[in-house]
Amino acid sequence: MLGRCLSQSRLKHVIFIYNIFHITAGGAVLEDGDGIDLVQCYNPRTNQWVELSKMLIARSGSAACVLNGHIYVIGNNALSTCKY
């Protein structure tokens, strides 16, 4: 069982594992809501969630990958947060 709950319920977020850490990024508070910039990390050794630096662009419905030790969150369902 994961420790404390995430600080905010959400959907359309991305969650992935990097080393031992479970990281969740973005998402939306309501099904049709704008994306959020929240990033949180679960450490199974301490059984705690911690908030990481916020994303520069709020996103929902995204994908994520790790490349050369950097986390990339790509894509966005919340068109209102895209810059053209």
Secondary structure, DSSP 8 states (H G I E B T S, - for coil): --SS--SS--BS-EEEEETTEEEEE--BSSTT--BB--EEEEETTTTEEEE----SS-BSS-EEEEETTEEEEE--S-GGG---
